[in-house]
Structures are given as C-alpha cells and as structure tokens.
Amino acid sequence: MTIGDTFKLFILRHGQSELNSENIFCGWIDAKLTEKGKLQARHSAKLIKQYCDSNNIPLPQIGYTSRLARTQQTMDVILEELRLGHENHVITINTDINEELHKIGLEGQLPVLQTWRLNERHYGSWQGQRKPNALKEYGKEKYMYIRRDYNGKPPKVDLNLEMIQEENDQGSSTGYDFKEPNRHLKYGLEEKANERLPESESLCEVVTRLKPFLNAGILSIAKQNNQESCVIVGHGSSVRSLLKILEGISDEEIKDIDIPNGIPLVIELGRENYQFVRKFYLDPESAKVNAQMVRDEGFEKNP
Ligand SMILES: O=C(O)[C@H](O)COP(=O)(O)O
C-alpha cells in the first residue's frame, strides 16, 4: 500500500510544560509551555513539513487538541510555522461537527477542534505533587503501576480542596492554582452537555472516553471529507490511548510505552477501513532517548 493510499495521523505530545520542567504531576492543571516546549513545537512543524514535501503529500487539513493550554499553544506554534491560518472550536458530545466544519471552511481557515476527550489523564490527588516525592511515598512498584499500568489509578482529587502550589522543595514556585472548582469555569460547555468529567483516571478510562471521539469524530470526519491527514496534539496518556486503540496494543504491552514531548509520530491507516498499516516517529532516535527520560522521571537518574 503506497503512502497515497493511506490516511495519515501526525500525532504528538505537547512540548515541554512548566510543570514537566519541574517534575510535577500535571494532569488537568492548565500548565503553559516553557521556551524549550515552544522550540520543540517549532521543530515538530519542520519535521511534518519535510515529510509532506518529500512524499509530495499536502499538509494536514484539520487539527485536534485537548482543552488544555499546553496542547493549544503547541498547535498554534506548529500551524504558524506551517503558515496555516486556523480557527479553534471547542466541541462537546452535542456538537454538530459537520456544521462547525462548514462554518470554518467558509472562511478558508484550517479547523482545530478542541475536546476534553484528548485531555491528559486526570492524575487525581497526585496533581501538583513532585514526582520524586510520590516515588518516595509510594515506592517504585506502586509509583510505576499508577503511572503506566493499564488499570493503575491515582487517588481521587477532593474537588472541594483548594491546592495552591506555594514554594515547592526546590524553592521555585510553579505558581499554579490547582483549584478544582475552577473546572466549572473552564468546562462549562461540557457540564452543560452533561459530559461526566473525571476526578482521577486510569489509562483504561482514558481509552474509554477517547474511543468514541476517535471513531465518530476524527476518523468519521476524515472519511466524509476524504482527508489525506490530520495533526493531533495530545498528552502522554491520550497519545498512548490513541496508539493502543489504532494499533491494537495489548493491556500488557502498553505498560512499556512512553511518549516523548514534541516529536511527531506518524500513524498510517488504510483509506478503505481505516485499519492500522504502520507507525513511525519522524525523529526516531530522539524519540527513543526522550521516551526513556520520561519513563525515568522521578528517579535519581532523572530528578
Ligand atoms: O501529567 C503529567 O504530569 C505528565 O504529562 C504525565 O506524567 P507521567 O509521564 O508521569 O504519566
């Protein structure tokens, strides 16, 4: 099957966020990109452009992000680098996506659909905690079980708690307001659409909330509009979930997969039935090294 016969998903985890750089569990905390994260996003765009040019295929015709700033900033940098004007739309389970796409198409902009279903897993009460501290408190086995096992799930967050991150033990304040009650401000559309938002998630639960959007959203839109490719900016867990669903990775094997920040992964699907054909990173060496660093976060070798 040649490249022209496949639908391509350019999938990447957002660039480094301020909480990533401080080794703090982030989840649904709305951290911004660091300067390094913005550079990673720009480099991703160059890799995507190089790949499209050398294979004589058009640039992505649609984008998808989560509802969190770090993916939206990454997408903005990528599309700016690709010189693609775009328009963002928050969608919920009630959205008539084709109507939205028609409206955006009239302005000749590239549509970017933003959905909570691409959000990072909700890291429950671990959000805001430094990784080395969680490792010390829970021990290596439990720490890795919760981070990477398909059914690993952190303790629930107390939605009434107001956790303002003051000084962490490195003496630098992230200054992030971890107030969960803020979710009513940020996720008002979803709450109006009666979408059940989590207070802690396992990877299995991320797969469950993401699968309907992948099938009835991304793939159905691709088929109806005969699209060549799309670009998806997600998070460690939502990218792992997309991989698991699209490639049919087992509950056991998914434990060993880590996703680096800001390196595009190409997944090719057959145009007929959108069955998995192949996957590869556009910078495989860097992806391997950085994925290992993600896995080692919290341990001495990667404090
Ligand atoms: O949400 C976060 O803190 C990270 O993006 C995911 O962290 P992990 O790689 O430890 O799951």
The ligand as an SDF file (V2000), in Angstrom:
LIG
                    3D

 11 10  0  0  0  0  0  0  0  0999 V2000
    0.5020   14.8440   33.5180 O   0  0  0  0  0  0  0  0  0  0  0  0
    1.7230   14.7740   33.7350 C   0  0  0  0  0  0  0  0  0  0  0  0
    2.3150   15.0360   34.7690 O   0  0  0  0  0  0  0  0  0  0  0  0
    2.5910   14.2090   32.6490 C   0  0  0  0  0  0  0  0  0  0  0  0
    2.3130   14.6960   31.4240 O   0  0  0  0  0  0  0  0  0  0  0  0
    2.4070   12.7150   32.6380 C   0  0  0  0  0  0  0  0  0  0  0  0
    3.2330   12.2720   33.5800 O   0  0  0  0  0  0  0  0  0  0  0  0
    3.6950   10.7310   33.5310 P   0  0  0  0  0  0  0  0  0  0  0  0
    4.6010   10.5970   32.3430 O   0  0  0  0  0  0  0  0  0  0  0  0
    4.3650   10.5590   34.8540 O   0  0  0  0  0  0  0  0  0  0  0  0
    2.4140    9.9290   33.3660 O   0  0  0  0  0  0  0  0  0  0  0  0
  1  2  2  0
  2  3  1  0
  2  4  1  0
  4  5  1  0
  4  6  1  0
  6  7  1  0
  7  8  1  0
  8  9  2  0
  8 10  1  0
  8 11  1  0
M  END
$$$$
